[in-house]
Amino acid sequence: MNFIEQYWPILALALWFGYKWWSAKQVVRMLPELRQNGAVFVDVRSAAEFALGNAPGTINIPLPDLGSRLAELPKDRDVVLCCASGSRSGMAKMMLRTRGFAKVHNAGTWSNLC
């Protein structure tokens, strides 16, 4: 019990990263179906990061620009988000959900889409 009391912040962080990894793997398994159904793939990294490498078929809308570019995304189709680590795409997912996008998925890193 003393171990948990002493190390709970580290354990909580490990659980969060584990959940993030597991969730991204679930989305990766769904990718063939999402592609077949016409999902939109969005990379929320900066333009410079995107230029250094990106997954085929993704569009680049940097996270700071996402709020002003929502009209570019269809609300009636799945939207798959990615970034360098899955953190920015997680923030983008929350933003899209609060703005009325129902079918939003966080694939984690952009390399998961390759």
C-alpha positions in Angstrom: 0.0 0.0 0.0 2.9 2.4 0.8 4.2 1.8 -2.7 1.0 2.9 -4.3 0.7 6.0 -2.1 4.3 6.9 -2.9 4.3 6.2 -6.6 0.7 6.9 -7.7 1.6 9.8 -10.0 4.0 7.6 -11.9 1.4 4.8 -12.0 -1.3 7.1 -13.2 1.0 8.4 -16.0 1.9 4.9 -17.0 -1.8 3.9 -17.2 -2.6 7.0 -19.3 0.2 6.2 -21.8 -1.0 2.6 -21.9 -4.5 3.6 -22.6 -3.4 6.0 -25.3 -1.3 3.2 -26.9 -4.2 0.7 -26.7 -6.7 3.2 -28.1 -4.5 4.0 -31.1 -4.0 0.3 -31.8 -7.8 -0.1 -31.9 -8.1 2.7 -34.5 -5.2 1.2 -36.5 -7.2 -2.1 -36.7 -10.1 -0.1 -38.1 -8.1 1.7 -40.8 -9.0 -0.5 -43.8 -12.7 -0.1 -43.1 -12.3 3.6 -42.4 -10.5 4.1 -45.7 -13.0 2.0 -47.6 -15.9 4.1 -46.1 -14.2 7.4 -47.2 -12.8 8.7 -43.9 -10.8 11.9 -44.0 -7.3 11.7 -42.6 -5.9 14.8 -40.9 -2.3 15.3 -39.6 -2.3 18.0 -37.0 1.4 18.5 -36.9 3.0 21.8 -38.0 3.5 22.4 -41.7 7.3 21.9 -41.3 6.9 18.6 -39.5 4.4 17.4 -42.2 6.8 18.4 -45.0 9.5 16.2 -43.4 7.3 13.1 -43.7 3.6 12.2 -43.8 1.3 9.3 -44.5 -0.1 9.1 -48.0 -3.6 10.6 -48.3 -3.4 12.8 -45.2 -4.2 16.5 -45.2 -2.3 18.9 -43.0 -4.2 21.1 -40.7 -1.9 22.2 -37.8 -3.6 22.0 -34.4 -3.4 25.8 -33.8 -5.3 26.3 -37.2 -7.9 23.6 -36.7 -10.5 25.8 -35.0 -10.6 28.2 -37.9 -10.5 25.5 -40.6 -13.4 23.3 -39.4 -15.4 24.0 -42.5 -12.8 21.9 -44.4 -13.9 18.7 -42.5 -17.2 16.9 -43.2 -19.3 16.2 -40.1 -21.0 13.3 -41.8 -17.9 11.2 -42.3 -15.3 9.7 -40.1 -12.3 11.9 -39.4 -9.0 10.1 -38.4 -6.4 12.3 -36.7 -2.7 11.8 -36.2 0.4 13.7 -35.1 3.9 12.9 -33.9 3.0 11.2 -30.6 -0.8 11.1 -30.4 -1.0 14.0 -27.9 -1.9 16.8 -30.3 -4.3 14.5 -32.2 -5.9 13.7 -28.9 -6.5 17.4 -28.2 -7.8 17.8 -31.8 -10.2 14.9 -31.2 -11.6 16.6 -28.1 -11.9 19.9 -30.0 -13.8 18.3 -32.9 -16.1 16.3 -30.5 -17.1 19.6 -28.7 -17.8 21.2 -32.1 -20.3 18.5 -33.2 -18.1 16.0 -35.0 -19.4 12.6 -33.9 -17.1 10.2 -35.8 -13.6 11.2 -34.7 -10.7 8.8 -34.2 -7.2 9.3 -32.9 -4.7 7.1 -34.7 -1.8 8.3 -32.6 1.4 8.8 -34.6 1.3 9.5 -38.3 3.4 6.5 -39.0 0.5 4.3 -37.9 -1.3 5.4 -41.0 1.4 4.2 -43.4 
